[in-house]
């Protein structure tokens, strides 16, 4: 028999990993949007 505590611990690790990955993706997305907006501002000012 597989120990249920090991299954719960593994699932908890997987959920934690996925949650941190989602947070990182959202943070990187917002950072790239900010950089893109700054670049567009610089291009529009230059022209």
N, CA, C and O atoms as a Maestro MAE file, in Angstrom:
{
 s_m_m2io_version
 :::
 2.0.0
}

f_m_ct {
 s_m_title
 :::
 protein
 m_atom[188] {
  # First column is atom index #
  i_m_mmod_type
  r_m_x_coord
  r_m_y_coord
  r_m_z_coord
  i_m_residue_number
  s_m_chain_name
  s_m_pdb_residue_name
  s_m_pdb_atom_name
  i_m_atomic_number
  :::
  1 25 0.837 -1.205 0.000 1 A "UNK " " N  " 7
  2 3 0.000 0.000 0.000 1 A "UNK " " CA " 6
  3 2 0.873 1.257 0.000 1 A "UNK " " C  " 6
  4 15 1.928 1.310 0.632 1 A "UNK " " O  " 8
  5 25 0.400 2.248 -0.721 2 A "UNK " " N  " 7
  6 3 1.108 3.518 -0.773 2 A "UNK " " CA " 6
  7 2 0.665 4.363 0.410 2 A "UNK " " C  " 6
  8 15 -0.523 4.448 0.723 2 A "UNK " " O  " 8
  9 25 1.626 4.978 1.053 3 A "UNK " " N  " 7
  10 3 1.318 5.801 2.219 3 A "UNK " " CA " 6
  11 2 0.592 7.073 1.774 3 A "UNK " " C  " 6
  12 15 1.081 7.812 0.919 3 A "UNK " " O  " 8
  13 25 -0.581 7.316 2.366 4 A "UNK " " N  " 7
  14 3 -1.378 8.480 1.950 4 A "UNK " " CA " 6
  15 2 -0.698 9.789 2.346 4 A "UNK " " C  " 6
  16 15 -0.892 10.811 1.689 4 A "UNK " " O  " 8
  17 25 0.098 9.763 3.417 5 A "UNK " " N  " 7
  18 3 0.794 10.995 3.819 5 A "UNK " " CA " 6
  19 2 1.808 11.399 2.754 5 A "UNK " " C  " 6
  20 15 2.000 12.588 2.499 5 A "UNK " " O  " 8
  21 25 2.457 10.416 2.131 6 A "UNK " " N  " 7
  22 3 3.409 10.735 1.068 6 A "UNK " " CA " 6
  23 2 2.681 11.332 -0.140 6 A "UNK " " C  " 6
  24 15 3.182 12.256 -0.781 6 A "UNK " " O  " 8
  25 25 1.502 10.797 -0.443 7 A "UNK " " N  " 7
  26 3 0.721 11.325 -1.569 7 A "UNK " " CA " 6
  27 2 0.317 12.766 -1.288 7 A "UNK " " C  " 6
  28 15 0.432 13.626 -2.160 7 A "UNK " " O  " 8
  29 25 -0.156 13.031 -0.073 8 A "UNK " " N  " 7
  30 3 -0.580 14.386 0.287 8 A "UNK " " CA " 6
  31 2 0.611 15.339 0.233 8 A "UNK " " C  " 6
  32 15 0.484 16.466 -0.245 8 A "UNK " " O  " 8
  33 25 1.768 14.892 0.721 9 A "UNK " " N  " 7
  34 3 2.957 15.754 0.695 9 A "UNK " " CA " 6
  35 2 3.378 16.038 -0.741 9 A "UNK " " C  " 6
  36 15 3.760 17.163 -1.061 9 A "UNK " " O  " 8
  37 25 3.312 15.034 -1.609 10 A "UNK " " N  " 7
  38 3 3.689 15.234 -3.009 10 A "UNK " " CA " 6
  39 2 2.711 16.188 -3.690 10 A "UNK " " C  " 6
  40 15 3.129 17.070 -4.439 10 A "UNK " " O  " 8
  41 25 1.423 16.020 -3.440 11 A "UNK " " N  " 7
  42 3 0.430 16.919 -4.038 11 A "UNK " " CA " 6
  43 2 0.628 18.343 -3.542 11 A "UNK " " C  " 6
  44 15 0.495 19.296 -4.309 11 A "UNK " " O  " 8
  45 25 0.945 18.486 -2.259 12 A "UNK " " N  " 7
  46 3 1.158 19.818 -1.711 12 A "UNK " " CA " 6
  47 2 2.376 20.480 -2.361 12 A "UNK " " C  " 6
  48 15 2.350 21.676 -2.652 12 A "UNK " " O  " 8
  49 25 3.447 19.702 -2.590 13 A "UNK " " N  " 7
  50 3 4.622 20.239 -3.275 13 A "UNK " " CA " 6
  51 2 4.268 20.643 -4.704 13 A "UNK " " C  " 6
  52 15 4.695 21.697 -5.176 13 A "UNK " " O  " 8
  53 25 3.488 19.806 -5.394 14 A "UNK " " N  " 7
  54 3 3.117 20.124 -6.776 14 A "UNK " " CA " 6
  55 2 2.269 21.386 -6.838 14 A "UNK " " C  " 6
  56 15 2.495 22.242 -7.693 14 A "UNK " " O  " 8
  57 25 1.307 21.508 -5.951 15 A "UNK " " N  " 7
  58 3 0.445 22.700 -5.935 15 A "UNK " " CA " 6
  59 2 1.271 23.939 -5.628 15 A "UNK " " C  " 6
  60 15 1.069 24.990 -6.235 15 A "UNK " " O  " 8
  61 25 2.196 23.820 -4.692 16 A "UNK " " N  " 7
  62 3 3.054 24.961 -4.353 16 A "UNK " " CA " 6
  63 2 3.906 25.361 -5.549 16 A "UNK " " C  " 6
  64 15 4.062 26.549 -5.835 16 A "UNK " " O  " 8
  65 25 4.459 24.371 -6.252 17 A "UNK " " N  " 7
  66 3 5.289 24.665 -7.415 17 A "UNK " " CA " 6
  67 2 4.473 25.351 -8.505 17 A "UNK " " C  " 6
  68 15 4.923 26.337 -9.089 17 A "UNK " " O  " 8
  69 25 3.275 24.836 -8.782 18 A "UNK " " N  " 7
  70 3 2.428 25.438 -9.822 18 A "UNK " " CA " 6
  71 2 2.026 26.854 -9.420 18 A "UNK " " C  " 6
  72 15 2.025 27.754 -10.261 18 A "UNK " " O  " 8
  73 25 1.686 27.066 -8.153 19 A "UNK " " N  " 7
  74 3 1.280 28.393 -7.680 19 A "UNK " " CA " 6
  75 2 2.418 29.392 -7.835 19 A "UNK " " C  " 6
  76 15 2.200 30.522 -8.274 19 A "UNK " " O  " 8
  77 25 3.645 28.976 -7.472 20 A "UNK " " N  " 7
  78 3 4.782 29.883 -7.633 20 A "UNK " " CA " 6
  79 2 5.079 30.149 -9.108 20 A "UNK " " C  " 6
  80 15 5.480 31.254 -9.472 20 A "UNK " " O  " 8
  81 25 4.884 29.144 -9.952 21 A "UNK " " N  " 7
  82 3 5.102 29.346 -11.385 21 A "UNK " " CA " 6
  83 2 4.086 30.342 -11.941 21 A "UNK " " C  " 6
  84 15 4.443 31.199 -12.749 21 A "UNK " " O  " 8
  85 25 2.831 30.239 -11.519 22 A "UNK " " N  " 7
  86 3 1.796 31.169 -11.992 22 A "UNK " " CA " 6
  87 2 2.123 32.591 -11.546 22 A "UNK " " C  " 6
  88 15 2.002 33.533 -12.329 22 A "UNK " " O  " 8
  89 25 2.536 32.746 -10.288 23 A "UNK " " N  " 7
  90 3 2.894 34.075 -9.785 23 A "UNK " " CA " 6
  91 2 4.062 34.650 -10.587 23 A "UNK " " C  " 6
  92 15 4.056 35.829 -10.940 23 A "UNK " " O  " 8
  93 25 5.065 33.813 -10.874 24 A "UNK " " N  " 7
  94 3 6.221 34.285 -11.635 24 A "UNK " " CA " 6
  95 2 5.811 34.702 -13.045 24 A "UNK " " C  " 6
  96 15 6.276 35.725 -13.546 24 A "UNK " " O  " 8
  97 25 4.941 33.915 -13.689 25 A "UNK " " N  " 7
  98 3 4.508 34.243 -15.050 25 A "UNK " " CA " 6
  99 2 3.748 35.568 -15.065 25 A "UNK " " C  " 6
  100 15 3.962 36.403 -15.943 25 A "UNK " " O  " 8
  101 25 2.859 35.754 -14.086 26 A "UNK " " N  " 7
  102 3 2.092 37.012 -14.019 26 A "UNK " " CA " 6
  103 2 3.030 38.189 -13.783 26 A "UNK " " C  " 6
  104 15 2.881 39.240 -14.406 26 A "UNK " " O  " 8
  105 25 4.000 38.015 -12.881 27 A "UNK " " N  " 7
  106 3 4.946 39.099 -12.581 27 A "UNK " " CA " 6
  107 2 5.777 39.444 -13.810 27 A "UNK " " C  " 6
  108 15 5.979 40.618 -14.119 27 A "UNK " " O  " 8
  109 25 6.260 38.418 -14.513 28 A "UNK " " N  " 7
  110 3 7.055 38.663 -15.721 28 A "UNK " " CA " 6
  111 2 6.199 39.333 -16.790 28 A "UNK " " C  " 6
  112 15 6.683 40.195 -17.523 28 A "UNK " " O  " 8
  113 25 4.935 38.943 -16.883 29 A "UNK " " N  " 7
  114 3 4.041 39.568 -17.850 29 A "UNK " " CA " 6
  115 2 3.852 41.056 -17.573 29 A "UNK " " C  " 6
  116 15 3.921 41.876 -18.488 29 A "UNK " " O  " 8
  117 25 3.613 41.403 -16.305 30 A "UNK " " N  " 7
  118 3 3.443 42.813 -15.971 30 A "UNK " " CA " 6
  119 2 4.739 43.596 -16.202 30 A "UNK " " C  " 6
  120 15 4.710 44.734 -16.670 30 A "UNK " " O  " 8
  121 25 5.874 42.976 -15.870 31 A "UNK " " N  " 7
  122 3 7.150 43.662 -16.078 31 A "UNK " " CA " 6
  123 2 7.393 43.902 -17.562 31 A "UNK " " C  " 6
  124 15 7.862 44.974 -17.944 31 A "UNK " " O  " 8
  125 25 7.080 42.918 -18.403 32 A "UNK " " N  " 7
  126 3 7.290 43.103 -19.840 32 A "UNK " " CA " 6
  127 2 6.330 44.149 -20.394 32 A "UNK " " C  " 6
  128 15 6.697 44.901 -21.297 32 A "UNK " " O  " 8
  129 25 5.116 44.208 -19.874 33 A "UNK " " N  " 7
  130 3 4.189 45.256 -20.307 33 A "UNK " " CA " 6
  131 2 4.724 46.634 -19.929 33 A "UNK " " C  " 6
  132 15 4.623 47.573 -20.719 33 A "UNK " " O  " 8
  133 25 5.286 46.764 -18.742 34 A "UNK " " N  " 7
  134 3 5.847 48.052 -18.317 34 A "UNK " " CA " 6
  135 2 7.018 48.447 -19.214 34 A "UNK " " C  " 6
  136 15 7.129 49.608 -19.608 34 A "UNK " " O  " 8
  137 25 7.888 47.498 -19.539 35 A "UNK " " N  " 7
  138 3 9.022 47.798 -20.412 35 A "UNK " " CA " 6
  139 2 8.530 48.188 -21.806 35 A "UNK " " C  " 6
  140 15 9.044 49.133 -22.405 35 A "UNK " " O  " 8
  141 25 7.539 47.466 -22.321 36 A "UNK " " N  " 7
  142 3 7.004 47.790 -23.645 36 A "UNK " " CA " 6
  143 2 6.373 49.184 -23.651 36 A "UNK " " C  " 6
  144 15 6.544 49.935 -24.611 36 A "UNK " " O  " 8
  145 25 5.655 49.528 -22.598 37 A "UNK " " N  " 7
  146 3 5.045 50.859 -22.525 37 A "UNK " " CA " 6
  147 2 6.125 51.942 -22.481 37 A "UNK " " C  " 6
  148 15 5.986 52.983 -23.122 37 A "UNK " " O  " 8
  149 25 7.194 51.700 -21.730 38 A "UNK " " N  " 7
  150 3 8.278 52.678 -21.663 38 A "UNK " " CA " 6
  151 2 8.944 52.831 -23.032 38 A "UNK " " C  " 6
  152 15 9.258 53.945 -23.449 38 A "UNK " " O  " 8
  153 25 9.156 51.722 -23.723 39 A "UNK " " N  " 7
  154 3 9.765 51.808 -25.054 39 A "UNK " " CA " 6
  155 2 8.861 52.555 -26.030 39 A "UNK " " C  " 6
  156 15 9.341 53.359 -26.830 39 A "UNK " " O  " 8
  157 25 7.559 52.295 -25.970 40 A "UNK " " N  " 7
  158 3 6.632 53.011 -26.856 40 A "UNK " " CA " 6
  159 2 6.634 54.493 -26.554 40 A "UNK " " C  " 6
  160 15 6.570 55.313 -27.470 40 A "UNK " " O  " 8
  161 25 6.707 54.849 -25.275 41 A "UNK " " N  " 7
  162 3 6.780 56.265 -24.906 41 A "UNK " " CA " 6
  163 2 8.050 56.897 -25.477 41 A "UNK " " C  " 6
  164 15 8.000 57.998 -26.026 41 A "UNK " " O  " 8
  165 25 9.168 56.222 -25.355 42 A "UNK " " N  " 7
  166 3 10.423 56.764 -25.892 42 A "UNK " " CA " 6
  167 2 10.354 56.928 -27.407 42 A "UNK " " C  " 6
  168 15 10.826 57.927 -27.950 42 A "UNK " " O  " 8
  169 25 9.761 55.943 -28.089 43 A "UNK " " N  " 7
  170 3 9.657 56.030 -29.552 43 A "UNK " " CA " 6
  171 2 8.746 57.171 -29.949 43 A "UNK " " C  " 6
  172 15 9.044 57.911 -30.886 43 A "UNK " " O  " 8
  173 25 7.621 57.321 -29.233 44 A "UNK " " N  " 7
  174 3 6.691 58.396 -29.600 44 A "UNK " " CA " 6
  175 2 7.286 59.762 -29.282 44 A "UNK " " C  " 6
  176 15 7.036 60.720 -30.013 44 A "UNK " " O  " 8
  177 25 8.061 59.874 -28.218 45 A "UNK " " N  " 7
  178 3 8.700 61.162 -27.898 45 A "UNK " " CA " 6
  179 2 9.758 61.489 -28.947 45 A "UNK " " C  " 6
  180 15 9.903 62.638 -29.363 45 A "UNK " " O  " 8
  181 25 10.484 60.474 -29.361 46 A "UNK " " N  " 7
  182 3 11.567 60.710 -30.320 46 A "UNK " " CA " 6
  183 2 11.001 61.152 -31.676 46 A "UNK " " C  " 6
  184 15 11.621 61.958 -32.370 46 A "UNK " " O  " 8
  185 25 9.839 60.635 -32.052 47 A "UNK " " N  " 7
  186 3 9.213 61.040 -33.302 47 A "UNK " " CA " 6
  187 2 8.284 62.195 -33.011 47 A "UNK " " C  " 6
  188 15 7.637 62.712 -33.921 47 A "UNK " " O  " 8
  :::
 }
 m_bond[187] {
  # First column is bond index #
  i_m_from
  i_m_to
  i_m_order
  :::
  1 1 2 1
  2 2 3 1
  3 3 4 2
  4 3 5 1
  5 5 6 1
  6 6 7 1
  7 7 8 2
  8 7 9 1
  9 9 10 1
  10 10 11 1
  11 11 12 2
  12 11 13 1
  13 13 14 1
  14 14 15 1
  15 15 16 2
  16 15 17 1
  17 17 18 1
  18 18 19 1
  19 19 20 2
  20 19 21 1
  21 21 22 1
  22 22 23 1
  23 23 24 2
  24 23 25 1
  25 25 26 1
  26 26 27 1
  27 27 28 2
  28 27 29 1
  29 29 30 1
  30 30 31 1
  31 31 32 2
  32 31 33 1
  33 33 34 1
  34 34 35 1
  35 35 36 2
  36 35 37 1
  37 37 38 1
  38 38 39 1
  39 39 40 2
  40 39 41 1
  41 41 42 1
  42 42 43 1
  43 43 44 2
  44 43 45 1
  45 45 46 1
  46 46 47 1
  47 47 48 2
  48 47 49 1
  49 49 50 1
  50 50 51 1
  51 51 52 2
  52 51 53 1
  53 53 54 1
  54 54 55 1
  55 55 56 2
  56 55 57 1
  57 57 58 1
  58 58 59 1
  59 59 60 2
  60 59 61 1
  61 61 62 1
  62 62 63 1
  63 63 64 2
  64 63 65 1
  65 65 66 1
  66 66 67 1
  67 67 68 2
  68 67 69 1
  69 69 70 1
  70 70 71 1
  71 71 72 2
  72 71 73 1
  73 73 74 1
  74 74 75 1
  75 75 76 2
  76 75 77 1
  77 77 78 1
  78 78 79 1
  79 79 80 2
  80 79 81 1
  81 81 82 1
  82 82 83 1
  83 83 84 2
  84 83 85 1
  85 85 86 1
  86 86 87 1
  87 87 88 2
  88 87 89 1
  89 89 90 1
  90 90 91 1
  91 91 92 2
  92 91 93 1
  93 93 94 1
  94 94 95 1
  95 95 96 2
  96 95 97 1
  97 97 98 1
  98 98 99 1
  99 99 100 2
  100 99 101 1
  101 101 102 1
  102 102 103 1
  103 103 104 2
  104 103 105 1
  105 105 106 1
  106 106 107 1
  107 107 108 2
  108 107 109 1
  109 109 110 1
  110 110 111 1
  111 111 112 2
  112 111 113 1
  113 113 114 1
  114 114 115 1
  115 115 116 2
  116 115 117 1
  117 117 118 1
  118 118 119 1
  119 119 120 2
  120 119 121 1
  121 121 122 1
  122 122 123 1
  123 123 124 2
  124 123 125 1
  125 125 126 1
  126 126 127 1
  127 127 128 2
  128 127 129 1
  129 129 130 1
  130 130 131 1
  131 131 132 2
  132 131 133 1
  133 133 134 1
  134 134 135 1
  135 135 136 2
  136 135 137 1
  137 137 138 1
  138 138 139 1
  139 139 140 2
  140 139 141 1
  141 141 142 1
  142 142 143 1
  143 143 144 2
  144 143 145 1
  145 145 146 1
  146 146 147 1
  147 147 148 2
  148 147 149 1
  149 149 150 1
  150 150 151 1
  151 151 152 2
  152 151 153 1
  153 153 154 1
  154 154 155 1
  155 155 156 2
  156 155 157 1
  157 157 158 1
  158 158 159 1
  159 159 160 2
  160 159 161 1
  161 161 162 1
  162 162 163 1
  163 163 164 2
  164 163 165 1
  165 165 166 1
  166 166 167 1
  167 167 168 2
  168 167 169 1
  169 169 170 1
  170 170 171 1
  171 171 172 2
  172 171 173 1
  173 173 174 1
  174 174 175 1
  175 175 176 2
  176 175 177 1
  177 177 178 1
  178 178 179 1
  179 179 180 2
  180 179 181 1
  181 181 182 1
  182 182 183 1
  183 183 184 2
  184 183 185 1
  185 185 186 1
  186 186 187 1
  187 187 188 2
  :::
 }
}
